[in-house]
Amino acid sequence: MVKCFSLGYVLVLVALAASMVLLPLMLPPLPPPPLVLLFFPVGIMAALMLLAFSPSEVNRSAVAYSA
């Protein structure tokens, strides 16, 4: 059986998981960001959806080369 993770990788993963659980309990809460900064993720998602649903030229060029 092949070992997927060495002992070092497992220790790093355990340390990251422990820090994700313990650090929010120890650190003080942060104030909310400005409203303008909240629109950046929305804009990125809108751009990704626009790119995902926009028609591509791949099918037309593939048909042109195969004929």
Beta strands, then each sheet from edge to edge (+ up, - down):
end
